[in-house]
Amino acid sequence: MNEIYATSKLALILFTYALAQRLKGTAVTANCLHPGVIKTKLLLAGFGDYPGDTPENGARTSVYL
């Protein structure tokens, strides 16, 4: 599961770069972000008892954007 998850994250980043290139010269901006390692059920299921930050701290960048 870890490799599949990492590959899907990379695919989203590459998609965002490609979209940004297509939108160059327009008033639209494409962004992607990584909230960091957040202590969620997904983290627990995929990585076990791996240390992570709180969901509140992980959401700060998304809320800011």
WOGIBEL-V714700 format. One record per residue. PSI is psi as a letter, one per 30 degrees, with the letter a starting at -180 (none if undefined). OMEGA is omega in whole degrees, 0 to 359 (NA if undefined). NEAR is the number of other ideal C-beta (glycine too) atoms within 10 Angstrom. Layout:
psi->PSI omega->OMEGA near->NEAR
psi->PSI omega->OMEGA near->NEAR
This chain:
psi->e omega->183 near->9
psi->e omega->181 near->8
psi->e omega->179 near->7
psi->e omega->180 near->9
psi->e omega->180 near->13
psi->e omega->179 near->11
psi->e omega->179 near->10
psi->e omega->177 near->9
psi->e omega->178 near->12
psi->e omega->179 near->10
psi->e omega->178 near->10
psi->e omega->179 near->12
psi->e omega->179 near->12
psi->e omega->176 near->11
psi->e omega->181 near->12
psi->e omega->176 near->14
psi->e omega->180 near->11
psi->e omega->179 near->11
psi->e omega->178 near->15
psi->e omega->178 near->14
psi->e omega->179 near->9
psi->e omega->183 near->10
psi->f omega->181 near->12
psi->k omega->181 near->10
psi->f omega->177 near->6
psi->l omega->179 near->7
psi->g omega->183 near->5
psi->k omega->178 near->10
psi->k omega->176 near->9
psi->k omega->180 near->14
psi->l omega->169 near->8
psi->l omega->180 near->13
psi->l omega->175 near->11
psi->k omega->183 near->11
psi->f omega->185 near->14
psi->a omega->178 near->11
psi->j omega->186 near->13
psi->k omega->181 near->16
psi->j omega->180 near->16
psi->l omega->176 near->14
psi->e omega->179 near->7
psi->e omega->178 near->11
psi->e omega->180 near->16
psi->e omega->182 near->12
psi->e omega->185 near->9
psi->f omega->187 near->14
psi->g omega->181 near->14
psi->b omega->183 near->7
psi->i omega->180 near->8
psi->k omega->181 near->10
psi->k omega->179 near->8
psi->l omega->179 near->16
psi->l omega->181 near->13
psi->l omega->176 near->11
psi->e omega->179 near->11
psi->e omega->178 near->9
psi->e omega->179 near->13
psi->f omega->182 near->17
psi->f omega->186 near->12
psi->e omega->181 near->13
psi->e omega->179 near->12
psi->e omega->180 near->9
psi->e omega->179 near->7
psi->e omega->180 near->7
psi->none omega->NA near->7
